Amino acid sequence: MLARIGYYIFVVPLSHLPLGVLYLFTNFFYLILISIGPYRKSTIEGNINRSFPSFSAKEKTRLKRKFYRHFTDLLAEGIKNLSISEKELKKRFKVENPELMQELHDRNRNVLLVSGHYNNWEWLITAQNFLFPHKAIGIGMPLSSKFWDEKINSRRERYGMKVVNAKNYKQELKSNPETLKAVLVLCDQSPGDALKSYWMEFLNQQTPVLFGAEMMAHDLDYSVVFFATRKIKRGYYKMELSLVAEKPSNTTWGQITEAHTTKLEKEIIAQPAYWLWSHKRWKREQPENLVELKKKQNENFNKRFNL
């Protein structure tokens, strides 16, 4: 009941306010975060310390403050996302080289769009179906609150995006095979199982990376495209696409994961404040037998896909 009251009485009316007005509210929230109640301070500081060990204390503090500023902007933009018009989204979220997706569509290729929680991914979820010729599919885990999960996903889907549960996505992707699909996958969450992850150097530390996108690409023969979303100014973004693999069968174990994760790392290093530093990204312990684990993973992968 409280969730319904909060949604209809507060959140929905707020979403209809101009974005500039919402920023005024989140400006105040930003001041609270940097002075009174810093959100996930220890997690953010720990992530930054490990990722940028050469930064001075002053540089780390500056990065933390810039992250909080961006994080509060995302809150305003996330609220606005519930009611933002297609016209305004097209003005605020642009694709620099959409011809790459058109070319893949013309070659009858389904696509995995891969990246991470960097800059504004919520606006992409909402806008994807009218940005590209492919049918937009988003894969993710449902929210713990059924009410919020249904409401948020219904707003995400209003321009054609289809949000599917990560546990049963295959059925959706195999339906309507005549329709070419572009599947959005954010690959920078902490994996649930360190032994099933792909381990690699990322931001100056050994990091387990979700291997699902690479498996999906091989299973379904989807081309893989990395997208880099860059902040132009407050409330405005542009997106650049780069091809990772047109035909996954031409790649070896780990090649796709290494490629898209390295591309994400490059974006983070260039503008670190725009990544989600509050996420507990490094909570999995590195396996003691990592060399043997990688060898076994490689063998199983090659056996499964006859490589």
Number of C-alpha atoms within 10 A of each C-alpha: 7 6 11 13 10 11 16 11 11 11 15 15 14 19 19 15 14 12 18 12 12 19 20 13 14 20 16 11 17 24 16 13 18 15 8 9 12 15 13 13 15 11 16 21 17 14 18 20 15 13 16 16 12 10 13 11 11 9 12 17 14 13 20 21 18 15 21 25 20 22 22 20 24 23 17 24 23 17 19 22 23 24 17 20 13 14 8 9 18 15 12 16 23 18 17 12 13 15 12 16 23 15 12 19 18 11 9 14 21 25 26 25 25 23 21 22 18 22 22 24 17 16 22 19 22 27 25 25 21 15 16 18 18 22 18 26 24 24 17 14 11 16 12 8 9 9 13 15 13 13 13 13 20 16 15 24 19 15 17 16 25 20 22 19 13 14 10 10 15 14 8 14 18 11 9 9 10 8 13 19 23 28 24 26 19 17 20 19 16 18 21 12 12 18 18 16 20 20 24 17 14 17 18 11 13 13 22 28 24 23 18 17 22 21 18 15 21 19 14 14 17 24 21 27 23 23 21 21 26 18 18 11 9 13 18 15 20 16 16 15 19 16 16 23 21 18 14 22 17 10 15 12 21 18 14 21 23 19 15 25 22 16 17 24 18 15 17 19 14 10 15 20 21 25 21 21 23 20 16 15 18 18 13 16 12 14 13 8 9 12 10 11 17 18 11 12 17 15 13 13 17 13 10 11 12 8 12
